Amino acid sequence: MKIRNLFLLPVLLVVLLSISSCVFIVAGTIGAVGGYAITRDTIQGEYDAKFDDAWKSSLETCNTLGYITTKDKARGTIQATVELARVRVDVTQLTQEAIRVKVKARKGIFPRMGTAEKVFVRIAQKLM
């Protein structure tokens, strides 16, 4: 009985993770990311890319998935509405060849991790 339970636990874990596709979408982008972090409403990653490339990718992504409400290239911030959620994208220059992209999404007071992840993954794909 114990051997059967030990076998079923990993199988159950894989099935549960496959149902929640967000794990695999984010996992697919990790190869190009120097590091990434996820909180309740924010996902961020560090890339070997130039600021201008990341800024352009972020603008294109926000325009494709929703609409931009404000943008400030000097501060590296974009505010947009995607899937009825307020999305904020921060692009930060870490070194001459490295940047950090941080995406936060909320609808009212509630976090929208799925929306943040969708925007983040699209930006990451454009940077690869």
N, CA, C and O atoms as CSV, one atom per row, in Angstrom:
chain,resi,resn,atom,element,x,y,z
A,1,MET,N,N,0.811,-1.187,0.000
A,1,MET,CA,C,0.000,0.000,0.000
A,1,MET,C,C,0.865,1.265,0.000
A,1,MET,O,O,0.550,2.236,-0.688
A,2,LYS,N,N,1.953,1.250,0.773
A,2,LYS,CA,C,2.828,2.416,0.825
A,2,LYS,C,C,3.495,2.661,-0.524
A,2,LYS,O,O,3.659,3.810,-0.933
A,3,ILE,N,N,3.880,1.597,-1.214
A,3,ILE,CA,C,4.524,1.746,-2.518
A,3,ILE,C,C,3.541,2.359,-3.515
A,3,ILE,O,O,3.917,3.210,-4.320
A,4,ARG,N,N,2.293,1.927,-3.457
A,4,ARG,CA,C,1.285,2.477,-4.364
A,4,ARG,C,C,1.085,3.970,-4.091
A,4,ARG,O,O,0.980,4.756,-5.033
A,5,ASN,N,N,1.031,4.369,-2.827
A,5,ASN,CA,C,0.872,5.782,-2.476
A,5,ASN,C,C,2.072,6.601,-2.919
A,5,ASN,O,O,1.912,7.733,-3.376
A,6,LEU,N,N,3.255,6.054,-2.791
A,6,LEU,CA,C,4.457,6.767,-3.233
A,6,LEU,C,C,4.454,6.965,-4.741
A,6,LEU,O,O,4.980,7.962,-5.235
A,7,PHE,N,N,3.876,6.038,-5.467
A,7,PHE,CA,C,3.786,6.162,-6.920
A,7,PHE,C,C,2.697,7.161,-7.316
A,7,PHE,O,O,2.886,7.949,-8.243
A,8,LEU,N,N,1.575,7.132,-6.628
A,8,LEU,CA,C,0.444,7.988,-6.980
A,8,LEU,C,C,0.685,9.461,-6.645
A,8,LEU,O,O,0.158,10.337,-7.331
A,9,LEU,N,N,1.447,9.740,-5.634
A,9,LEU,CA,C,1.699,11.128,-5.249
A,9,LEU,C,C,2.364,11.930,-6.369
A,9,LEU,O,O,1.859,13.001,-6.709
A,10,PRO,N,N,3.483,11.464,-6.967
A,10,PRO,CA,C,4.070,12.232,-8.072
A,10,PRO,C,C,3.149,12.318,-9.290
A,10,PRO,O,O,3.108,13.343,-9.971
A,11,VAL,N,N,2.415,11.247,-9.558
A,11,VAL,CA,C,1.482,11.260,-10.692
A,11,VAL,C,C,0.397,12.310,-10.452
A,11,VAL,O,O,0.063,13.077,-11.355
A,12,LEU,N,N,-0.142,12.342,-9.258
A,12,LEU,CA,C,-1.160,13.326,-8.916
A,12,LEU,C,C,-0.606,14.744,-9.025
A,12,LEU,O,O,-1.285,15.643,-9.521
A,13,LEU,N,N,0.612,14.941,-8.568
A,13,LEU,CA,C,1.251,16.255,-8.652
A,13,LEU,C,C,1.398,16.706,-10.102
A,13,LEU,O,O,1.111,17.859,-10.425
A,14,VAL,N,N,1.838,15.816,-10.966
A,14,VAL,CA,C,2.000,16.146,-12.391
A,14,VAL,C,C,0.652,16.471,-13.015
A,14,VAL,O,O,0.550,17.415,-13.799
A,15,VAL,N,N,-0.371,15.716,-12.687
A,15,VAL,CA,C,-1.699,15.973,-13.236
A,15,VAL,C,C,-2.214,17.334,-12.778
A,15,VAL,O,O,-2.741,18.102,-13.583
A,16,LEU,N,N,-2.067,17.632,-11.508
A,16,LEU,CA,C,-2.526,18.917,-10.998
A,16,LEU,C,C,-1.773,20.081,-11.635
A,16,LEU,O,O,-2.367,21.112,-11.950
A,17,LEU,N,N,-0.487,19.916,-11.821
A,17,LEU,CA,C,0.296,20.983,-12.447
A,17,LEU,C,C,-0.057,21.139,-13.920
A,17,LEU,O,O,-0.036,22.252,-14.446
A,18,SER,N,N,-0.378,20.047,-14.585
A,18,SER,CA,C,-0.732,20.163,-16.002
A,18,SER,C,C,-2.080,20.835,-16.187
A,18,SER,O,O,-2.318,21.475,-17.211
A,19,ILE,N,N,-2.962,20.698,-15.212
A,19,ILE,CA,C,-4.253,21.382,-15.278
A,19,ILE,C,C,-4.051,22.885,-15.153
A,19,ILE,O,O,-4.742,23.660,-15.814
A,20,SER,N,N,-3.125,23.296,-14.325
A,20,SER,CA,C,-2.831,24.717,-14.157
A,20,SER,C,C,-1.693,25.066,-15.097
A,20,SER,O,O,-0.523,24.950,-14.733
A,21,SER,N,N,-2.031,25.491,-16.301
A,21,SER,CA,C,-1.051,25.701,-17.367
A,21,SER,C,C,-0.057,26.815,-17.068
A,21,SER,O,O,0.992,26.877,-17.708
A,22,CYS,N,N,-0.349,27.689,-16.125
A,22,CYS,CA,C,0.540,28.809,-15.860
A,22,CYS,C,C,1.926,28.346,-15.440
A,22,CYS,O,O,2.915,29.012,-15.744
A,23,VAL,N,N,2.015,27.232,-14.754
A,23,VAL,CA,C,3.318,26.725,-14.321
A,23,VAL,C,C,4.190,26.424,-15.521
A,23,VAL,O,O,5.377,26.749,-15.523
A,24,PHE,N,N,3.607,25.797,-16.557
A,24,PHE,CA,C,4.387,25.427,-17.719
A,24,PHE,C,C,4.706,26.626,-18.606
A,24,PHE,O,O,5.761,26.654,-19.238
A,25,ILE,N,N,3.825,27.606,-18.665
A,25,ILE,CA,C,4.107,28.803,-19.457
A,25,ILE,C,C,5.295,29.548,-18.860
A,25,ILE,O,O,6.218,29.928,-19.581
A,26,VAL,N,N,5.273,29.755,-17.559
A,26,VAL,CA,C,6.375,30.452,-16.906
A,26,VAL,C,C,7.648,29.618,-17.011
A,26,VAL,O,O,8.727,30.159,-17.250
A,27,ALA,N,N,7.528,28.313,-16.836
A,27,ALA,CA,C,8.702,27.441,-16.905
A,27,ALA,C,C,9.365,27.524,-18.272
A,27,ALA,O,O,10.587,27.411,-18.372
A,28,GLY,N,N,8.589,27.718,-19.313
A,28,GLY,CA,C,9.151,27.818,-20.652
A,28,GLY,C,C,9.979,29.071,-20.868
A,28,GLY,O,O,10.850,29.094,-21.739
A,29,THR,N,N,9.725,30.102,-20.098
A,29,THR,CA,C,10.477,31.342,-20.261
A,29,THR,C,C,11.685,31.427,-19.337
A,29,THR,O,O,12.499,32.341,-19.473
A,30,ILE,N,N,11.814,30.505,-18.415
A,30,ILE,CA,C,12.885,30.585,-17.424
A,30,ILE,C,C,14.264,30.447,-18.060
A,30,ILE,O,O,15.234,30.987,-17.529
A,31,GLY,N,N,14.376,29.747,-19.169
A,31,GLY,CA,C,15.666,29.535,-19.802
A,31,GLY,C,C,16.383,30.824,-20.147
A,31,GLY,O,O,17.609,30.886,-20.056
A,32,ALA,N,N,15.653,31.851,-20.539
A,32,ALA,CA,C,16.274,33.115,-20.924
A,32,ALA,C,C,16.325,34.110,-19.780
A,32,ALA,O,O,16.894,35.192,-19.921
A,33,VAL,N,N,15.749,33.763,-18.677
A,33,VAL,CA,C,15.688,34.676,-17.540
A,33,VAL,C,C,16.855,34.400,-16.606
A,33,VAL,O,O,17.145,33.247,-16.285
A,34,GLY,N,N,17.525,35.468,-16.169
A,34,GLY,CA,C,18.604,35.304,-15.214
A,34,GLY,C,C,18.087,34.897,-13.851
A,34,GLY,O,O,18.789,34.221,-13.099
A,35,GLY,N,N,16.893,35.289,-13.527
A,35,GLY,CA,C,16.237,34.936,-12.283
A,35,GLY,C,C,14.838,35.497,-12.344
A,35,GLY,O,O,14.595,36.483,-13.040
A,36,TYR,N,N,13.922,34.890,-11.633
A,36,TYR,CA,C,12.569,35.427,-11.639
A,36,TYR,C,C,11.956,35.251,-10.259
A,36,TYR,O,O,12.398,34.426,-9.460
A,37,ALA,N,N,10.930,36.045,-10.000
A,37,ALA,CA,C,10.252,35.974,-8.713
A,37,ALA,C,C,8.764,36.192,-8.934
A,37,ALA,O,O,8.353,36.940,-9.821
A,38,ILE,N,N,7.972,35.530,-8.118
A,38,ILE,CA,C,6.525,35.654,-8.214
A,38,ILE,C,C,5.978,35.972,-6.829
A,38,ILE,O,O,6.331,35.322,-5.845
A,39,THR,N,N,5.105,36.988,-6.763
A,39,THR,CA,C,4.356,37.275,-5.548
A,39,THR,C,C,2.878,37.122,-5.891
A,39,THR,O,O,2.547,36.607,-6.959
A,40,ARG,N,N,1.996,37.553,-5.017
A,40,ARG,CA,C,0.557,37.368,-5.263
A,40,ARG,C,C,0.069,38.076,-6.515
A,40,ARG,O,O,-0.819,37.562,-7.196
A,41,ASP,N,N,0.618,39.235,-6.838
A,41,ASP,CA,C,0.132,39.971,-7.999
A,41,ASP,C,C,1.245,40.443,-8.924
A,41,ASP,O,O,0.981,41.183,-9.871
A,42,THR,N,N,2.470,40.033,-8.672
A,42,THR,CA,C,3.607,40.522,-9.434
A,42,THR,C,C,4.502,39.368,-9.866
A,42,THR,O,O,4.710,38.406,-9.127
A,43,ILE,N,N,5.021,39.489,-11.074
A,43,ILE,CA,C,6.037,38.560,-11.555
A,43,ILE,C,C,7.150,39.405,-12.156
A,43,ILE,O,O,6.892,40.376,-12.868
A,44,GLN,N,N,8.385,39.029,-11.865
A,44,GLN,CA,C,9.513,39.792,-12.395
A,44,GLN,C,C,10.619,38.854,-12.813
A,44,GLN,O,O,10.754,37.748,-12.290
A,45,GLY,N,N,11.411,39.317,-13.769
A,45,GLY,CA,C,12.530,38.525,-14.241
A,45,GLY,C,C,13.647,39.425,-14.727
A,45,GLY,O,O,13.419,40.581,-15.083
A,46,GLU,N,N,14.846,38.891,-14.740
A,46,GLU,CA,C,16.020,39.632,-15.200
A,46,GLU,C,C,16.514,38.997,-16.488
A,46,GLU,O,O,16.610,37.775,-16.603
A,47,TYR,N,N,16.827,39.852,-17.457
A,47,TYR,CA,C,17.207,39.388,-18.788
A,47,TYR,C,C,18.493,40.047,-19.247
A,47,TYR,O,O,18.824,41.155,-18.827
A,48,ASP,N,N,19.209,39.354,-20.110
A,48,ASP,CA,C,20.342,39.943,-20.818
A,48,ASP,C,C,19.775,40.624,-22.054
A,48,ASP,O,O,19.676,40.016,-23.120
A,49,ALA,N,N,19.407,41.880,-21.902
A,49,ALA,CA,C,18.815,42.645,-22.997
A,49,ALA,C,C,19.060,44.126,-22.739
A,49,ALA,O,O,19.362,44.537,-21.619
A,50,LYS,N,N,18.927,44.894,-23.770
A,50,LYS,CA,C,19.074,46.345,-23.643
A,50,LYS,C,C,17.734,46.950,-23.212
A,50,LYS,O,O,16.667,46.405,-23.494
A,51,PHE,N,N,17.817,48.079,-22.529
A,51,PHE,CA,C,16.624,48.749,-22.032
A,51,PHE,C,C,15.657,49.071,-23.163
A,51,PHE,O,O,14.457,48.827,-23.039
A,52,ASP,N,N,16.166,49.613,-24.260
A,52,ASP,CA,C,15.299,50.009,-25.376
A,52,ASP,C,C,14.542,48.821,-25.962
A,52,ASP,O,O,13.375,48.952,-26.332
A,53,ASP,N,N,15.194,47.666,-26.048
A,53,ASP,CA,C,14.520,46.465,-26.549
A,53,ASP,C,C,13.407,46.023,-25.602
A,53,ASP,O,O,12.318,45.658,-26.045
A,54,ALA,N,N,13.682,46.056,-24.310
A,54,ALA,CA,C,12.679,45.662,-23.318
A,54,ALA,C,C,11.521,46.664,-23.291
A,54,ALA,O,O,10.360,46.279,-23.150
A,55,TRP,N,N,11.846,47.936,-23.425
A,55,TRP,CA,C,10.810,48.970,-23.440
A,55,TRP,C,C,9.898,48.787,-24.647
A,55,TRP,O,O,8.676,48.845,-24.519
A,56,LYS,N,N,10.485,48.568,-25.806
A,56,LYS,CA,C,9.708,48.371,-27.035
A,56,LYS,C,C,8.827,47.115,-26.916
A,56,LYS,O,O,7.658,47.139,-27.300
A,57,SER,N,N,9.382,46.035,-26.391
A,57,SER,CA,C,8.623,44.789,-26.217
A,57,SER,C,C,7.463,44.992,-25.251
A,57,SER,O,O,6.369,44.471,-25.470
A,58,SER,N,N,7.697,45.742,-24.192
A,58,SER,CA,C,6.656,46.009,-23.205
A,58,SER,C,C,5.528,46.846,-23.794
A,58,SER,O,O,4.353,46.564,-23.558
A,59,LEU,N,N,5.884,47.880,-24.563
A,59,LEU,CA,C,4.870,48.712,-25.214
A,59,LEU,C,C,4.028,47.892,-26.185
A,59,LEU,O,O,2.800,47.976,-26.174
A,60,GLU,N,N,4.691,47.097,-27.028
A,60,GLU,CA,C,3.981,46.281,-28.015
A,60,GLU,C,C,3.043,45.289,-27.327
A,60,GLU,O,O,1.912,45.088,-27.769
A,61,THR,N,N,3.513,44.679,-26.259
A,61,THR,CA,C,2.701,43.701,-25.535
A,61,THR,C,C,1.471,44.351,-24.922
A,61,THR,O,O,0.362,43.829,-25.044
A,62,CYS,N,N,1.662,45.478,-24.268
A,62,CYS,CA,C,0.528,46.162,-23.639
A,62,CYS,C,C,-0.480,46.640,-24.679
A,62,CYS,O,O,-1.687,46.588,-24.442
A,63,ASN,N,N,0.008,47.108,-25.832
A,63,ASN,CA,C,-0.895,47.540,-26.902
A,63,ASN,C,C,-1.634,46.365,-27.531
A,63,ASN,O,O,-2.780,46.509,-27.957
A,64,THR,N,N,-0.990,45.211,-27.591
A,64,THR,CA,C,-1.611,44.028,-28.186
A,64,THR,C,C,-2.676,43.429,-27.262
A,64,THR,O,O,-3.765,43.076,-27.714
A,65,LEU,N,N,-2.361,43.317,-25.978
A,65,LEU,CA,C,-3.267,42.657,-25.038
A,65,LEU,C,C,-4.328,43.596,-24.454
A,65,LEU,O,O,-5.339,43.133,-23.925
A,66,GLY,N,N,-4.107,44.893,-24.545
A,66,GLY,CA,C,-5.039,45.848,-23.965
A,66,GLY,C,C,-4.753,47.229,-24.522
A,66,GLY,O,O,-4.502,47.385,-25.717
A,67,TYR,N,N,-4.792,48.227,-23.656
A,67,TYR,CA,C,-4.454,49.578,-24.083
A,67,TYR,C,C,-3.663,50.283,-22.987
A,67,TYR,O,O,-3.869,50.052,-21.795
A,68,ILE,N,N,-2.756,51.148,-23.423
A,68,ILE,CA,C,-1.870,51.875,-22.513
A,68,ILE,C,C,-2.579,53.130,-22.028
A,68,ILE,O,O,-3.156,53.876,-22.819
A,69,THR,N,N,-2.529,53.354,-20.711
A,69,THR,CA,C,-3.113,54.569,-20.149
A,69,THR,C,C,-2.043,55.631,-19.907
A,69,THR,O,O,-2.282,56.812,-20.159
A,70,THR,N,N,-0.867,55.230,-19.421
A,70,THR,CA,C,0.251,56.163,-19.258
A,70,THR,C,C,1.557,55.427,-19.520
A,70,THR,O,O,1.657,54.214,-19.338
A,71,LYS,N,N,2.550,56.189,-19.949
A,71,LYS,CA,C,3.888,55.625,-20.137
A,71,LYS,C,C,4.916,56.700,-19.849
A,71,LYS,O,O,4.709,57.873,-20.159
A,72,ASP,N,N,6.031,56.290,-19.250
A,72,ASP,CA,C,7.118,57.198,-18.910
A,72,ASP,C,C,8.427,56.461,-19.141
A,72,ASP,O,O,8.870,55.687,-18.292
A,73,LYS,N,N,9.036,56.700,-20.279
A,73,LYS,CA,C,10.262,55.979,-20.627
A,73,LYS,C,C,11.405,56.314,-19.678
A,73,LYS,O,O,12.217,55.444,-19.364
A,74,ALA,N,N,11.482,57.562,-19.214
A,74,ALA,CA,C,12.562,57.958,-18.307
A,74,ALA,C,C,12.519,57.148,-17.007
A,74,ALA,O,O,13.564,56.787,-16.466
A,75,ARG,N,N,11.332,56.867,-16.513
A,75,ARG,CA,C,11.186,56.059,-15.299
A,75,ARG,C,C,11.039,54.573,-15.604
A,75,ARG,O,O,11.157,53.733,-14.712
A,76,GLY,N,N,10.782,54.256,-16.867
A,76,GLY,CA,C,10.631,52.859,-17.269
A,76,GLY,C,C,9.317,52.241,-16.840
A,76,GLY,O,O,9.255,51.039,-16.583
A,77,THR,N,N,8.249,53.051,-16.757
A,77,THR,CA,C,6.960,52.532,-16.313
A,77,THR,C,C,5.897,52.664,-17.401
A,77,THR,O,O,5.844,53.651,-18.135
A,78,ILE,N,N,5.071,51.656,-17.476
A,78,ILE,CA,C,3.917,51.647,-18.365
A,78,ILE,C,C,2.730,51.221,-17.527
A,78,ILE,O,O,2.799,50.237,-16.791
A,79,GLN,N,N,1.643,51.965,-17.641
A,79,GLN,CA,C,0.399,51.550,-17.007
A,79,GLN,C,C,-0.595,51.283,-18.115
A,79,GLN,O,O,-0.752,52.084,-19.037
A,80,ALA,N,N,-1.263,50.149,-18.013
A,80,ALA,CA,C,-2.187,49.735,-19.059
A,80,ALA,C,C,-3.393,49.039,-18.438
A,80,ALA,O,O,-3.411,48.718,-17.249
A,81,THR,N,N,-4.390,48.820,-19.272
A,81,THR,CA,C,-5.539,48.021,-18.877
A,81,THR,C,C,-5.557,46.792,-19.763
A,81,THR,O,O,-5.622,46.895,-20.988
A,82,VAL,N,N,-5.498,45.629,-19.135
A,82,VAL,CA,C,-5.520,44.348,-19.832
A,82,VAL,C,C,-6.527,43.456,-19.127
A,82,VAL,O,O,-6.441,43.253,-17.916
A,83,GLU,N,N,-7.478,42.925,-19.878
A,83,GLU,CA,C,-8.512,42.050,-19.309
A,83,GLU,C,C,-9.205,42.706,-18.114
A,83,GLU,O,O,-9.460,42.052,-17.103
A,84,LEU,N,N,-9.503,43.979,-18.234
A,84,LEU,CA,C,-10.177,44.780,-17.205
A,84,LEU,C,C,-9.368,44.941,-15.925
A,84,LEU,O,O,-9.912,45.368,-14.907
A,85,ALA,N,N,-8.086,44.610,-15.955
A,85,ALA,CA,C,-7.215,44.766,-14.792
A,85,ALA,C,C,-6.223,45.898,-15.055
A,85,ALA,O,O,-5.806,46.131,-16.189
A,86,ARG,N,N,-5.859,46.593,-13.976
A,86,ARG,CA,C,-4.810,47.609,-14.074
A,86,ARG,C,C,-3.465,46.895,-14.054
A,86,ARG,O,O,-3.157,46.154,-13.121
A,87,VAL,N,N,-2.679,47.123,-15.080
A,87,VAL,CA,C,-1.375,46.471,-15.212
A,87,VAL,C,C,-0.305,47.544,-15.171
A,87,VAL,O,O,-0.424,48.590,-15.810
A,88,ARG,N,N,0.738,47.267,-14.411
A,88,ARG,CA,C,1.893,48.163,-14.365
A,88,ARG,C,C,3.121,47.356,-14.741
A,88,ARG,O,O,3.397,46.310,-14.152
A,89,VAL,N,N,3.858,47.854,-15.732
A,89,VAL,CA,C,5.096,47.215,-16.176
A,89,VAL,C,C,6.234,48.164,-15.832
A,89,VAL,O,O,6.216,49.332,-16.221
A,90,ASP,N,N,7.219,47.663,-15.106
A,90,ASP,CA,C,8.415,48.437,-14.774
A,90,ASP,C,C,9.605,47.788,-15.455
A,90,ASP,O,O,9.864,46.599,-15.273
A,91,VAL,N,N,10.325,48.573,-16.238
A,91,VAL,CA,C,11.551,48.103,-16.878
A,91,VAL,C,C,12.701,48.872,-16.230
A,91,VAL,O,O,12.736,50.102,-16.272
A,92,THR,N,N,13.638,48.141,-15.633
A,92,THR,CA,C,14.745,48.752,-14.911
A,92,THR,C,C,16.065,48.299,-15.512
A,92,THR,O,O,16.285,47.107,-15.729
A,93,GLN,N,N,16.936,49.256,-15.777
A,93,GLN,CA,C,18.283,48.955,-16.282
A,93,GLN,C,C,19.150,48.552,-15.095
A,93,GLN,O,O,19.352,49.345,-14.176
A,94,LEU,N,N,19.663,47.322,-15.111
A,94,LEU,CA,C,20.537,46.853,-14.036
A,94,LEU,C,C,21.995,47.103,-14.373
A,94,LEU,O,O,22.743,47.639,-13.555
A,95,THR,N,N,22.398,46.717,-15.575
A,95,THR,CA,C,23.733,46.987,-16.110
A,95,THR,C,C,23.549,47.400,-17.560
A,95,THR,O,O,22.419,47.531,-18.031
A,96,GLN,N,N,24.648,47.606,-18.270
A,96,GLN,CA,C,24.512,47.985,-19.688
A,96,GLN,C,C,23.841,46.889,-20.505
A,96,GLN,O,O,23.200,47.177,-21.516
A,97,GLU,N,N,23.977,45.663,-20.088
A,97,GLU,CA,C,23.441,44.532,-20.851
A,97,GLU,C,C,22.369,43.744,-20.108
A,97,GLU,O,O,21.966,42.679,-20.578
A,98,ALA,N,N,21.894,44.230,-18.968
A,98,ALA,CA,C,20.898,43.480,-18.198
A,98,ALA,C,C,19.775,44.401,-17.736
A,98,ALA,O,O,20.006,45.546,-17.347
A,99,ILE,N,N,18.560,43.876,-17.788
A,99,ILE,CA,C,17.386,44.630,-17.349
A,99,ILE,C,C,16.518,43.756,-16.459
A,99,ILE,O,O,16.659,42.533,-16.428
A,100,ARG,N,N,15.627,44.405,-15.744
A,100,ARG,CA,C,14.617,43.696,-14.946
A,100,ARG,C,C,13.257,44.148,-15.449
A,100,ARG,O,O,13.007,45.345,-15.597
A,101,VAL,N,N,12.383,43.192,-15.710
A,101,VAL,CA,C,11.004,43.480,-16.096
A,101,VAL,C,C,10.113,43.002,-14.954
A,101,VAL,O,O,10.193,41.854,-14.517
A,102,LYS,N,N,9.271,43.903,-14.490
A,102,LYS,CA,C,8.363,43.600,-13.384
A,102,LYS,C,C,6.943,43.933,-13.832
A,102,LYS,O,O,6.672,45.049,-14.277
A,103,VAL,N,N,6.044,42.967,-13.713
A,103,VAL,CA,C,4.660,43.157,-14.147
A,103,VAL,C,C,3.733,42.908,-12.956
A,103,VAL,O,O,3.804,41.868,-12.301
A,104,LYS,N,N,2.872,43.873,-12.694
A,104,LYS,CA,C,1.902,43.781,-11.594
A,104,LYS,C,C,0.514,43.986,-12.178
A,104,LYS,O,O,0.311,44.883,-12.996
A,105,ALA,N,N,-0.443,43.162,-11.764
A,105,ALA,CA,C,-1.818,43.292,-12.259
A,105,ALA,C,C,-2.803,43.172,-11.114
A,105,ALA,O,O,-2.698,42.274,-10.279
A,106,ARG,N,N,-3.766,44.088,-11.083
A,106,ARG,CA,C,-4.812,44.071,-10.064
A,106,ARG,C,C,-6.118,44.542,-10.698
A,106,ARG,O,O,-6.128,45.403,-11.579
A,107,LYS,N,N,-7.203,43.963,-10.235
A,107,LYS,CA,C,-8.538,44.430,-10.616
A,107,LYS,C,C,-9.207,44.856,-9.328
A,107,LYS,O,O,-9.596,44.024,-8.507
A,108,GLY,N,N,-9.338,46.156,-9.159
A,108,GLY,CA,C,-9.812,46.696,-7.885
A,108,GLY,C,C,-8.738,46.440,-6.840
A,108,GLY,O,O,-7.585,46.832,-7.020
A,109,ILE,N,N,-9.105,45.793,-5.767
A,109,ILE,CA,C,-8.120,45.475,-4.725
A,109,ILE,C,C,-7.603,44.045,-4.837
A,109,ILE,O,O,-6.768,43.612,-4.044
A,110,PHE,N,N,-8.110,43.316,-5.831
A,110,PHE,CA,C,-7.761,41.907,-5.947
A,110,PHE,C,C,-6.642,41.675,-6.962
A,110,PHE,O,O,-6.667,42.256,-8.047
A,111,PRO,N,N,-5.666,40.839,-6.627
A,111,PRO,CA,C,-4.584,40.528,-7.556
A,111,PRO,C,C,-5.085,39.712,-8.739
A,111,PRO,O,O,-6.014,38.915,-8.604
A,112,ARG,N,N,-4.471,39.912,-9.888
A,112,ARG,CA,C,-4.777,39.158,-11.105
A,112,ARG,C,C,-3.483,38.554,-11.634
A,112,ARG,O,O,-2.905,39.031,-12.611
A,113,MET,N,N,-3.044,37.492,-10.964
A,113,MET,CA,C,-1.775,36.855,-11.315
A,113,MET,C,C,-1.786,36.307,-12.732
A,113,MET,O,O,-0.765,36.368,-13.418
A,114,GLY,N,N,-2.891,35.783,-13.181
A,114,GLY,CA,C,-2.972,35.250,-14.541
A,114,GLY,C,C,-2.724,36.321,-15.584
A,114,GLY,O,O,-2.046,36.077,-16.581
A,115,THR,N,N,-3.267,37.501,-15.359
A,115,THR,CA,C,-3.054,38.618,-16.280
A,115,THR,C,C,-1.603,39.076,-16.237
A,115,THR,O,O,-1.000,39.320,-17.282
A,116,ALA,N,N,-1.035,39.196,-15.034
A,116,ALA,CA,C,0.370,39.594,-14.907
A,116,ALA,C,C,1.270,38.586,-15.609
A,116,ALA,O,O,2.224,38.959,-16.291
A,117,GLU,N,N,0.959,37.320,-15.437
A,117,GLU,CA,C,1.766,36.274,-16.059
A,117,GLU,C,C,1.673,36.320,-17.579
A,117,GLU,O,O,2.676,36.155,-18.274
A,118,LYS,N,N,0.472,36.542,-18.090
A,118,LYS,CA,C,0.285,36.606,-19.542
A,118,LYS,C,C,1.120,37.742,-20.147
A,118,LYS,O,O,1.791,37.554,-21.161
A,119,VAL,N,N,1.071,38.915,-19.517
A,119,VAL,CA,C,1.847,40.066,-20.009
A,119,VAL,C,C,3.341,39.774,-19.901
A,119,VAL,O,O,4.096,40.033,-20.838
A,120,PHE,N,N,3.765,39.237,-18.760
A,120,PHE,CA,C,5.183,38.934,-18.542
A,120,PHE,C,C,5.710,37.935,-19.573
A,120,PHE,O,O,6.787,38.127,-20.138
A,121,VAL,N,N,4.953,36.881,-19.809
A,121,VAL,CA,C,5.403,35.843,-20.746
A,121,VAL,C,C,5.515,36.401,-22.154
A,121,VAL,O,O,6.458,36.071,-22.873
A,122,ARG,N,N,4.573,37.239,-22.560
A,122,ARG,CA,C,4.643,37.836,-23.905
A,122,ARG,C,C,5.874,38.726,-24.039
A,122,ARG,O,O,6.556,38.694,-25.063
A,123,ILE,N,N,6.158,39.514,-23.013
A,123,ILE,CA,C,7.357,40.365,-23.048
A,123,ILE,C,C,8.604,39.493,-23.117
A,123,ILE,O,O,9.511,39.759,-23.907
A,124,ALA,N,N,8.648,38.463,-22.298
A,124,ALA,CA,C,9.807,37.555,-22.260
A,124,ALA,C,C,10.020,36.879,-23.610
A,124,ALA,O,O,11.159,36.740,-24.057
A,125,GLN,N,N,8.953,36.462,-24.257
A,125,GLN,CA,C,9.074,35.818,-25.564
A,125,GLN,C,C,9.644,36.770,-26.606
A,125,GLN,O,O,10.418,36.355,-27.468
A,126,LYS,N,N,9.273,38.029,-26.533
A,126,LYS,CA,C,9.798,39.011,-27.483
A,126,LYS,C,C,11.267,39.323,-27.224
A,126,LYS,O,O,11.986,39.728,-28.137
A,127,LEU,N,N,11.719,39.136,-25.978
A,127,LEU,CA,C,13.124,39.409,-25.651
A,127,LEU,C,C,14.043,38.246,-26.008
A,127,LEU,O,O,15.263,38.405,-26.023
A,128,MET,N,N,13.476,37.090,-26.291
A,128,MET,CA,C,14.310,35.924,-26.620
A,128,MET,C,C,14.712,35.928,-28.073
A,128,MET,O,O,15.415,35.021,-28.521
